Amino acid sequence: MTCQLVIMLLTCSNLLYATSPSGFYLPEPIEQVTIRYTCINNLIVLPLVINGNLKVNLVLDTGTRNIVLFGKRFEKLLEFVPNRNVQFTGMGTGKQVYGKLSIDNQVKLTSLIGERISLVVVPNKNVFINTPKVDGIIGYDIFQKFEVEIDPKQKFITFRSPDSRFAPSGFTHIPLRIENTRPIIDSEFLLENGTNLITNLMIDTGSQLSFLLKTTNESLLNSTFPEVLGFGMSGSIEGIKTMAQTINLAGINFQNQSTGIIRSEWHNYGSMGMGILKEYALIINYSGAYACLKKLQFTK
């Protein structure tokens, strides 16, 4: 099979800011900004500038807290907190990943400005080894400050005030909650073997997959031989492929969707990635605690 890149469930341990960053904002009188983004393997890639001269391309990933840059070259271009390593516990069967912490950076995305932003540099570029045009990931830092609307058909992304509560006609409103900086919705899966699962589902813009389930239930993994579903922070992600007959969210029903299942030691949850989200216009508002989805029409 063709291996798929999955940037999944990134958790920072012992990441303490020396100063509290001011975060991202739109300078007055700008109320919103719309950007045409680059799409690489279904993922949303944004062009940012760090500290005025360092140009990077970052995947928009709801599964990460801080900006993370991959590659040794960034070690020579940024200043770091001495003797402070950041440990990542990510998806995959390999070793844990460590990075260096840099604070008080300025980050720009066209009109969006981020002041006193902390970021992490991971010297090993294993996640994007086959994607040289991608330098890293960005997530919660920017999602917490704006309502974000994504149009995969036109490849437009819009950032505006989270107070706007903008839900256009034709969108289905879905309640969400933020758990450990990630957007979570309720879901119910009916798998092809008849198993019914009620689980938390993360909206994961950093995954190429459609649906992925992580389970403690060994019986769900014994029906077939495991295979590599993708790659995460800690190496290859092994599991099985199955079919979900139905997936129910609040107000939306999916049918006959390819679903990966991987083993978890301690809890059960799922994710909905860009494999399916590429077919929908998506609005995410963290402070308003909702998402909106609208099926797009593509010409054949």
C-alpha positions as CSV (number, residue, x, y, z in Angstrom):
1,M,0.0,0.0,0.0
2,T,1.0,3.6,-0.4
3,C,2.0,4.9,3.1
4,Q,0.0,7.8,4.4
5,L,1.4,10.5,6.6
6,V,-0.5,10.9,9.9
7,I,0.5,13.7,12.2
8,M,-1.4,12.5,15.3
9,L,-2.0,13.4,18.9
10,L,1.1,15.4,19.8
11,T,1.5,15.8,23.5
12,C,4.2,18.1,25.0
13,S,5.6,17.1,28.4
14,N,7.1,19.6,30.7
15,L,6.7,22.5,28.3
16,L,6.8,25.5,30.5
17,Y,7.0,29.1,29.2
18,A,9.6,31.4,30.6
19,T,7.2,34.2,29.7
20,S,3.5,34.1,28.8
21,P,3.2,34.7,25.0
22,S,0.8,37.3,23.7
23,G,-0.4,35.0,20.9
24,F,-1.9,35.7,17.5
25,Y,-4.1,38.6,16.5
26,L,-5.3,40.7,13.6
27,P,-4.1,44.3,13.8
28,E,-6.9,46.9,13.6
29,P,-8.8,47.7,11.5
30,I,-8.5,44.3,9.9
31,E,-11.4,42.1,10.9
32,Q,-10.7,39.0,8.9
33,V,-8.2,37.6,6.4
34,T,-8.6,34.9,3.7
35,I,-5.6,33.1,2.4
36,R,-5.2,30.6,-0.4
37,Y,-3.3,27.6,1.0
38,T,-1.2,24.9,-0.5
39,C,-2.6,21.3,-0.4
40,I,0.0,18.5,0.0
41,N,-1.4,15.0,0.3
42,N,-4.7,16.5,1.4
43,L,-3.1,18.5,4.2
44,I,-3.4,22.2,4.6
45,V,0.0,23.9,4.4
46,L,0.4,27.6,5.4
47,P,3.3,29.9,4.6
48,L,4.6,31.7,7.7
49,V,7.6,34.0,8.5
50,I,9.4,33.7,11.8
51,N,11.3,36.6,13.3
52,G,11.1,38.6,10.1
53,N,13.3,36.4,7.8
54,L,12.8,32.7,8.4
55,K,10.2,31.4,5.9
56,V,8.6,28.1,6.7
57,N,5.7,26.0,5.5
58,L,3.6,24.5,8.3
59,V,0.8,21.9,8.3
60,L,-2.3,23.2,10.1
61,D,-2.8,20.5,12.7
62,T,-5.5,20.5,15.4
63,G,-3.5,17.7,17.1
64,T,-0.6,19.9,18.3
65,R,-0.3,22.6,20.9
66,N,2.8,24.6,19.8
67,I,4.5,25.3,16.6
68,V,7.0,22.5,15.9
69,L,9.8,22.7,13.3
70,F,11.6,19.6,12.0
71,G,15.2,19.7,10.9
72,K,18.7,20.4,12.2
73,R,19.0,23.6,10.1
74,F,16.6,25.4,12.5
75,E,19.0,24.9,15.4
76,K,21.3,27.5,13.9
77,L,18.6,30.0,13.2
78,L,16.8,30.3,16.5
79,E,17.7,30.9,20.2
80,F,16.8,28.2,22.7
81,V,16.2,27.9,26.4
82,P,19.4,26.3,27.8
83,N,19.1,22.7,29.1
84,R,15.4,22.5,28.3
85,N,14.3,19.5,26.2
86,V,10.7,18.9,25.2
87,Q,9.5,15.3,25.1
88,F,6.8,14.3,22.6
89,T,4.7,11.2,23.2
90,G,3.2,10.6,19.7
91,M,1.7,7.9,17.6
92,G,4.0,5.2,16.3
93,T,6.0,2.2,17.4
94,G,9.4,3.9,17.5
95,K,11.3,5.9,20.2
96,Q,10.0,9.0,21.8
97,V,11.0,12.3,20.2
98,Y,12.8,15.2,21.8
99,G,13.0,18.8,20.8
100,K,14.5,22.2,21.9
101,L,12.4,25.0,23.2
102,S,12.6,28.5,21.8
103,I,10.5,31.4,23.3
104,D,9.7,35.0,22.5
105,N,9.4,34.6,18.7
106,Q,7.4,36.7,16.3
107,V,5.4,34.8,13.7
108,K,3.5,36.2,10.8
109,L,0.9,34.6,8.4
110,T,0.2,37.4,6.0
111,S,-1.9,39.9,8.1
112,L,-1.9,37.6,11.2
113,I,0.7,38.5,13.7
114,G,1.9,36.3,16.6
115,E,3.9,37.9,19.4
116,R,6.1,36.2,21.9
117,I,5.3,32.8,20.5
118,S,7.0,29.6,21.8
119,L,8.0,26.9,19.4
120,V,9.9,23.6,19.5
121,V,12.6,22.4,17.1
122,V,13.0,18.7,16.6
123,P,16.3,18.0,14.8
124,N,15.1,14.7,13.3
125,K,12.9,15.3,10.3
126,N,11.4,11.8,10.2
127,V,7.8,12.9,9.9
128,F,8.3,14.9,6.8
129,I,11.3,13.0,5.3
130,N,9.4,12.5,2.1
131,T,7.8,15.9,2.0
132,P,10.6,18.4,1.7
133,K,8.3,21.4,1.2
134,V,6.9,21.0,4.7
135,D,8.9,22.3,7.7
136,G,6.6,21.6,10.6
137,I,3.1,22.0,12.1
138,I,1.0,24.7,13.8
139,G,-2.2,24.1,15.8
140,Y,-3.7,25.3,19.0
141,D,-1.7,28.6,19.1
142,I,-3.7,29.9,16.1
143,F,-7.0,28.0,16.6
144,Q,-7.6,29.4,20.1
145,K,-7.5,33.0,18.8
146,F,-9.8,32.8,15.8
147,E,-12.8,31.3,14.1
148,V,-11.3,29.3,11.3
149,E,-13.1,28.5,8.0
150,I,-11.6,26.0,5.5
151,D,-12.8,25.6,2.0
152,P,-11.0,22.6,0.4
153,K,-12.7,23.1,-3.0
154,Q,-11.2,26.6,-3.5
155,K,-8.3,26.0,-1.1
156,F,-9.2,29.1,0.9
157,I,-8.8,29.5,4.7
158,T,-10.3,32.4,6.6
159,F,-9.4,33.7,10.0
160,R,-11.8,36.0,11.9
161,S,-12.8,37.0,15.4
162,P,-14.2,34.0,17.4
163,D,-16.9,36.4,18.5
164,S,-18.4,36.6,15.0
165,R,-20.2,33.2,15.4
166,F,-20.4,32.9,11.6
167,A,-22.5,29.9,10.6
168,P,-23.6,30.3,7.0
169,S,-26.7,28.8,5.5
170,G,-26.3,25.1,4.5
171,F,-23.9,24.3,7.3
172,T,-24.6,21.7,10.0
173,H,-23.8,23.0,13.5
174,I,-21.9,20.4,15.6
175,P,-21.2,21.0,19.3
176,L,-17.6,20.4,20.3
177,R,-15.4,20.7,23.4
178,I,-11.7,21.4,23.8
179,E,-9.8,18.6,25.7
180,N,-6.1,19.0,26.1
181,T,-6.2,21.7,23.4
182,R,-7.9,19.4,20.9
183,P,-11.4,19.8,19.3
184,I,-13.5,16.8,20.4
185,I,-17.0,15.8,19.2
186,D,-19.3,12.9,20.2
187,S,-19.7,10.1,17.7
188,E,-21.1,6.6,17.2
189,F,-19.6,4.0,14.9
190,L,-21.3,0.8,13.6
191,L,-18.5,-1.4,12.2
192,E,-18.9,-4.0,9.5
193,N,-18.6,-6.8,12.0
194,G,-21.6,-5.4,13.9
195,T,-19.7,-3.8,16.7
196,N,-21.2,-0.5,17.9
197,L,-18.9,2.0,19.5
198,I,-19.7,5.3,21.1
199,T,-16.5,7.4,21.3
200,N,-14.9,10.8,21.5
201,L,-13.9,11.9,18.0
202,M,-11.2,14.5,17.3
203,I,-11.4,16.8,14.3
204,D,-7.8,16.2,13.1
205,T,-6.7,18.5,10.3
206,G,-3.2,17.0,10.6
207,S,-4.2,13.5,9.5
208,Q,-4.5,12.3,5.9
209,L,-6.8,9.5,6.9
210,S,-10.6,9.5,6.9
211,F,-11.4,7.9,10.2
212,L,-9.2,6.2,12.8
213,L,-10.1,4.4,16.0
214,K,-7.8,3.8,18.9
215,T,-9.1,1.0,21.1
216,T,-8.3,-1.1,24.2
217,N,-10.6,-3.9,22.8
218,E,-8.2,-6.6,21.5
219,S,-11.1,-8.4,19.8
220,L,-11.4,-5.6,17.2
221,L,-7.8,-6.2,16.1
222,N,-7.8,-10.0,15.8
223,S,-9.9,-10.3,12.6
224,T,-7.0,-9.7,10.2
225,F,-3.3,-9.1,9.9
226,P,-2.0,-5.7,11.0
227,E,-0.5,-3.4,8.4
228,V,1.1,0.1,8.3
229,L,-1.6,2.7,8.3
230,G,0.6,5.7,8.3
231,F,3.4,7.4,10.2
232,G,3.4,9.5,13.3
233,M,5.9,11.3,15.6
234,S,7.2,8.0,16.9
235,G,7.4,6.1,13.7
236,S,5.1,3.7,11.8
237,I,1.5,3.3,12.9
238,E,0.3,-0.3,12.7
239,G,-3.3,-1.5,12.8
240,I,-6.1,-2.9,10.6
241,K,-8.3,-1.5,8.0
242,T,-12.1,-2.1,8.2
243,M,-15.3,-0.4,7.1
244,A,-17.7,1.6,9.2
245,Q,-21.2,1.0,8.0
246,T,-22.4,4.2,9.6
247,I,-20.8,7.0,11.6
248,N,-23.1,9.3,13.4
249,L,-22.2,12.8,14.6
250,A,-24.6,15.4,15.9
251,G,-26.7,16.1,12.8
252,I,-24.5,14.3,10.2
253,N,-24.4,10.7,9.2
254,F,-21.6,9.1,7.2
255,Q,-22.0,5.7,5.5
256,N,-19.5,3.0,4.3
257,Q,-16.4,4.8,5.4
258,S,-12.9,3.3,5.4
259,T,-11.7,3.2,9.0
260,G,-8.4,2.3,10.6
261,I,-8.1,0.7,14.0
262,I,-5.0,0.7,16.2
263,R,-4.3,-0.6,19.7
264,S,-4.3,1.6,22.8
265,E,-3.0,0.7,26.2
266,W,-5.3,2.9,28.2
267,H,-8.1,4.6,26.5
268,N,-10.5,4.7,23.5
269,Y,-11.1,7.5,21.1
270,G,-11.2,8.3,17.4
271,S,-10.3,10.9,14.8
272,M,-11.7,12.4,11.6
273,G,-9.0,13.5,9.3
274,M,-8.6,15.3,5.9
275,G,-9.3,12.1,4.0
276,I,-13.0,12.9,4.6
277,L,-12.8,16.5,5.6
278,K,-11.5,17.4,2.1
279,E,-15.1,16.8,0.9
280,Y,-16.5,19.4,3.3
281,A,-16.3,23.1,4.1
282,L,-15.3,23.3,7.7
283,I,-15.7,26.0,10.4
284,I,-14.1,25.6,13.8
285,N,-14.6,27.9,16.7
286,Y,-12.9,26.9,19.9
287,S,-14.2,29.7,22.1
288,G,-17.7,29.2,20.8
289,A,-17.4,25.4,21.3
290,Y,-18.7,24.4,17.9
291,A,-17.8,23.2,14.4
292,C,-19.8,23.5,11.2
293,L,-19.7,21.2,8.2
294,K,-21.1,21.6,4.7
295,K,-20.8,19.0,1.9
296,L,-19.0,20.4,-1.1
297,Q,-20.0,19.8,-4.7
298,F,-17.1,18.9,-7.0
299,T,-17.4,18.8,-10.8
300,K,-16.3,15.6,-12.4
